[in-house]
Amino acid sequence: MSYWQVTPGQVTHVSVFGSGSKSYDTNGMMLEKHREDFFRHWLLGLGSGDLQIRTSGATREQIDVPNVLFIGYKVDTMQRLIAVEPEASPD
């Protein structure tokens, strides 16, 4: 079991059991939604889709998250959050 946490400037994949979490910087991150399978995504999934996340930087990764419910709303929300610069902490 795992889930994704999106905050301004950071996307974190959190594992409930086991290894903990892995964070990704959102600079240059790209999100894609895929809804190619009509039966699986529209009829059974009620508007679900597959999410593809591509990171940038020295260690580029392509992360596939299958069967995301309400993918249109979630991708729009994620794009707004990753576009926001995180606030700098006062030193």
C-alpha positions in Angstrom: 0.0 0.0 0.0 1.2 3.4 -0.9 0.0 6.9 -1.7 1.3 10.1 -3.3 1.5 13.4 -1.4 1.8 16.6 -3.5 3.0 19.8 -1.8 4.3 23.1 -3.4 7.7 22.2 -4.9 7.7 18.5 -3.9 6.0 15.2 -4.8 6.4 12.4 -2.3 5.7 8.7 -2.8 4.9 7.3 0.7 4.8 3.5 1.4 2.6 2.6 4.3 4.4 -0.7 5.0 8.1 -1.0 4.5 10.6 1.3 3.0 9.2 4.7 4.0 9.0 7.5 1.4 10.8 8.9 -1.7 10.6 12.6 -2.6 11.0 14.3 -6.0 11.7 17.9 -6.8 9.0 19.5 -9.1 11.4 21.6 -11.2 11.0 20.4 -14.7 8.5 17.7 -13.7 6.0 16.6 -16.4 2.6 15.0 -15.8 0.6 13.1 -18.5 -2.7 11.5 -18.2 -3.6 8.5 -20.4 -7.1 7.2 -21.1 -6.6 4.8 -24.1 -8.7 1.9 -22.8 -12.3 2.9 -23.2 -13.7 -0.1 -21.4 -11.4 0.0 -18.4 -11.2 3.8 -18.0 -14.7 5.0 -19.0 -17.2 2.1 -18.4 -15.7 0.4 -15.4 -13.5 3.2 -14.0 -15.9 6.1 -14.2 -13.4 8.5 -15.6 -10.2 6.9 -14.3 -6.9 7.0 -16.2 -3.3 6.2 -15.9 -0.9 8.9 -14.7 2.7 9.2 -16.0 5.1 11.3 -14.0 8.5 12.3 -15.5 11.1 13.8 -13.3 14.1 15.9 -14.4 17.6 16.4 -13.1 20.6 14.1 -12.7 18.4 11.0 -12.0 15.5 11.2 -14.4 12.7 8.7 -13.8 9.5 7.8 -15.4 6.8 6.8 -12.9 3.6 5.1 -14.0 0.6 5.2 -11.6 -2.2 3.1 -13.0 -6.0 3.5 -12.5 -6.2 6.9 -10.9 -9.8 7.9 -10.2 -11.0 11.3 -11.3 -7.7 11.8 -13.1 -8.7 15.1 -14.8 -9.3 16.9 -11.5 -6.2 15.4 -9.8 -3.8 16.3 -12.7 -5.2 19.9 -12.7 -4.6 20.2 -8.9 -1.2 18.6 -9.1 -0.1 21.0 -11.9 -1.1 24.0 -9.8 0.8 22.7 -6.8 4.0 21.8 -8.6 4.0 25.2 -10.3 4.1 27.0 -6.9 7.5 27.8 -5.5 7.9 26.6 -1.9 8.3 29.3 0.7 11.8 29.8 2.0 12.3 29.3 5.7 13.7 32.3 7.6 17.2 31.7 8.8 
